Amino acid sequence: MKKSDEINIRVRYGETDQMGVVYHGNYPEYLEVGRVEWLRKLGVSYKSMEESGIMLPVISLSLKYRRSARYDDLIKVVTTLVKTPSVKIEFDYVILDEKGEILVEANTQLAFINKASGRPVKCPDYILEKL
């Protein structure tokens, strides 16, 4: 089972405040990039899931800020699947700077939702098979 993946992201100017520090509200977007790429490398795209009638909204988000990322830093987002998904899928994340120091630790839980009914459904078999 593929559990972890990592992706590098260059901090853009528009993601920072006047002091050149990443605005705290931008970290969830970095988590999303990590999660989307984790799924893509597994062979699943958000787009294909949505086209098949499955939505995957975030139902829980927690972040622990340790240090700030700054404009033009190259950060690494490490995304790890916590356990085999059911009606929810859970990821842990660590965001690191170029020296490997921890900037942020985070966790998200997302629910598999039937787009037509708006009701929770179990994780699609095609995802479980890839795991």
N, C-alpha and C positions, 0 to 999 in steps of 0.2 A: 504494500500500500504506500502510495506517495504521500508523505506527511508534510514536508516542508519545502518551501521554495523561497528564493530571494530575488529581488529586483533593485536596481540602482535608479535613483531619481535625482536630478539636479534641481536644487531649489531655485525657483524663478523669482524675479524682483517683485512681481505682483502678489506673491504669497507672504511677503514680509511687511512689517510695520515700518514706521519712520526710523527706527533704530537698526533696521536690517535684520531683525529677528523674525523667524516664521511665526505668523499669527496662530494662536492655539487652535482656532477653528479650522485650520487647513490640515491638521494631522489626520482627521477622519478620511479626507480625500486620499492621502497617501496610503491609508489602510485599504481603501477601496481599490486603488491601483494594484496593491499587493494581492488582494483577494481575487480580482478579475484575472490577473496574470496567472495565479495559482490554478484557477479553473481552466484557463486557456491551455496551459501546459499539460493539464490532465486530459485535454481534448474536448472540453466543454466551454461554450461561450455563453455569456449572459444573453446575447442577442438570440441565439438558437433556443435557449430555455424560454425566453419570453415568446418567441414565435410558436413554441409548442404549448403555450398556455400556462407556463409556470413563472411566477414572480418570486423574488427573493429579497424582501425588505429586511432591513436591520431592525431587530426588536430589542437589542441590548447593546450598549457601547460603554466601555470603560477605558480610561486612559490614565496612565501615571507618568507625569512629566518629570524628567530628571535633569535634562540640560536642553538648551535651545539650539536649534539648527539656524543657520544664517544664510543670507543671500549668497548664491553660487556654490554652497556646500554640495558635495555629492553624498547623499544619504543612501543607506541600504535598508530596505524593508524586508524583514524575514517573516514569512507567513507560515503558520503551522496549524494543520488540522488537529483539533483536540481529540475527537473520537469519531467513530463511524456515525454519519448523519442518520437521523430518523425524520421527524417532521421539522427538525431544526438542524442547522449546521453551525458549528462553533469553531472559531479561529483564535489563536493567540498570535500576537505580533511583537516584534522587537524592531525598533528603528535605531540604527547605529550611524555614527559619524564615520569619516574616512579612517580614523584611528581605531575603529572597532569599539568605541565607547558608547554605552547605551544612552540614547536621548529620550526615548519613550518606550514604555511597555503598555500593551493594550490587549483588549479582548472584544470580540463581537460575536453575537448570536444572531442568526438570520433564520427566518421561517420560510418554508416552501409553501407558497400560496397559489391556489387555483385562480387564474386570472379572471375567469368567467364568474365564479361563485364568490370569490373573495374569502374562501375557507381554506384552512390549513390542509395540506396533503403530505403524504410521506415522500421522502426523497425519491426522485425518479430512479428506476432500476438501472438506466443507462449510466448514471453517475456512480451508483454502488458497484456496478460491474467494472468500471475503470479504476476503482479504489482497490 
